[in-house]
């Protein structure tokens, strides 16, 4: 059975984080570029992701969608890359916690803020992020003064959180504070991150 990795993406999408993860993993992969509104909504791709969104990944017969899920999958599929604490390690809890906190409550809070949606105080218990200020404070406390979120080495959690914060700093979804700037600057300088940016930026310029 073929174990080829196919990466479905657009260079101006959440796929940029998955591209970085693929470069960290170091396995060969094939990129399928999709366009918004056309090939992303075509039947061939909807068979991969009925949502008609990117990124998506096919590894052999396995299909994974959603950026954080793809990062977690790749970390487990290629443990030699060392991008996740081993199962059973105490750091595994922090790894899951912050990877999925970024993917769900934090991103949802940022999107809601961008759309001008502010839950009333009595509605905050109904939404996963509570409030934008609460989610932001939780993230800032998690990274302040820490090099890594899970144990003593870089993991997919650091990668995903860096991608989210970097996007937020560029778009105004996250305020320009030292803790956020320092965390992004530290991890964005990794060789795989640089390669991934160069690949996607080249595709944007084409």
N, C-alpha and C positions, 0 to 999 in steps of 0.2 A: 504494500500500500504506500502510495506517495506521501511523503511528509513535507511537501513543499509548503512554504509560508507565503500566502498572498495577502497583501495589505491594501485595503480599499480606503481611499482618502481623497481629500482636497487640501492643497497646501495652505489654505486659509480656513482652517477648521480645528476642532479638537484633536484631529489626527496628528497634529504636530507633537503632542505629548506622546502618542503611541510611536511615532517615528523615532523619537528620542529613546524610548524603551527598546525598540528593535535594535537600535545602534548599540545600546548597552549590552543587550543579549549577545550580539555578535554573530548571529546565524544568518545565512543568506536568505533573502526574501525578495519577492516580486511585488512591485507597486502597480496597482490599478487606479489610475486617476479618474475621478468622476466629476461631473459638472452639476452644479445646483440647478434643479428644475428640468434637467434633461436626463442624462444617464443615471443620475442618482434616483430618479423616479421611474426608470425603465423596468420592465418585467424581469430582466436578467438580474438586476441588482436587488429588486424587491424580493426575489427568491432567497437572497442572502440576508437582507435586513428589511422586513416588511415596513419598518418605520421610514425607509428611504433616507436615512441619515448616515453620516460617517463619523468616526471610523468603524471599520469592521475588519475582522481577521479570519482567514481560513487557514487551518494547519492540518494538512491531510484531509480527513473527513470532518474535522471539528470546526465549527463556526462560532465565533465569539463576537458580540457587539458590546458597546459601552466602554469608554476609555479606561475606567478603573478596573473593570472586569478583564479587559485585554491585558492590562499591565500585570494583574494578579495571575492570570493564566500563564503568561510568558515567564514570569518569575518561577512558577512551579514546574512548567514544562522544561525549563533549562536551568536546573538548580546550580549547574557549574558556574553560572554567571554571578552567583552570590547576591541576588537582588531581593531576597526575602530571608528573614530569620527562619531557621529550621522549625518544622512542626514540633510543638512541645516546648520550645524555648520561651522564656518569659517575655522576650521582646516581640514574640508573635502577636500578642494582644495589642501592643501599641501599633504594630504594623497594620493590622486590620482596622484598628480604631481610626487612625488618622488618614489612611487611604480612603476609607469610605465616608469619613466625616467631610473630607474635601469634596468628594464626588456628589454627596447628597445635601446635607444641611448647608454647607458653606456656599456651594455653587448656587443652590436654590435661593439662598438669601441675597446673593449678588444679583441674580437675574430679576428677582422680585423688586429689588431696589432700582435697577435700571428701568424696569417697566412702570415704576411709580406706584407699586403695590406695597402698602404698609398695613399689616394686620393690626386691628385694634387690640388693645391690651387683653380683652377677654377672648380674643381669637388666637393668641400666641400659643396656647397649649394645643391647638389643632394642627399647627404647622410644624414640620420637623426641625426647622431652624429657630423656632421661638421668635426671635427678632434679629434683624441684621446686626444690631450693636452687640447682642449676646453672642452670636456666631463669630463675629469678628474678634471680640475679646477672647473667646475660647481659643481661636486659632493663634492669636498673638501670644497668648500665654504658653501655648504648646511649643512654639518655636523660639521664644525669647531666650537667648543665651545657650541654645542647643545647636550642636552641629548636625545631629541626626535625630530623627523622630523615633526610631526603633532600634535600640541597642547601640553598638559602637561602630556601626558601619553604614554606608549608603545603601538604601533600599528603594524599591518601587514606591514606597510611601513618600520618601523625600522627593523623588522624581515627580510624582503626580502633584504633590502640594506645591512644589516649585513652579510647575507649569501653571497651576491655578493662580497662584499669587502673582506671577509674572504677567499673566493676562489681565488680572485685576489692576495691577499698577499701570499698565499701558492704557486701559480703558476707563480708569477712574472708579472701578468697582471696589478697589482696596486703597485705603489712604497711604500716602507716601510717608511711612514711618520707618525708623532705623531697623527694627526687628524684621520687617518684611523685606526691606532692601538688602540687608545682610544675608538673609537666608537665600534669596534668589541669586545674589552675586556669587555666593559660595558654590552653589550647585550648577548654575548656568555655565560655569567655566569648565566643566568636565569635558574631556575630548569628545565623548559621544554626543553631548548636548550641542557642541559646536558643529559637529558633522551634520547632525539632524537639521539644525537651522540652515546651514548652507545648502543642503539638499532641497529643503522646502522653499527657501528664498530663490534658488535657481529656477525652480518650477514656476514660481510666481512671476518671475521676470521673463519667462519664455513666451 
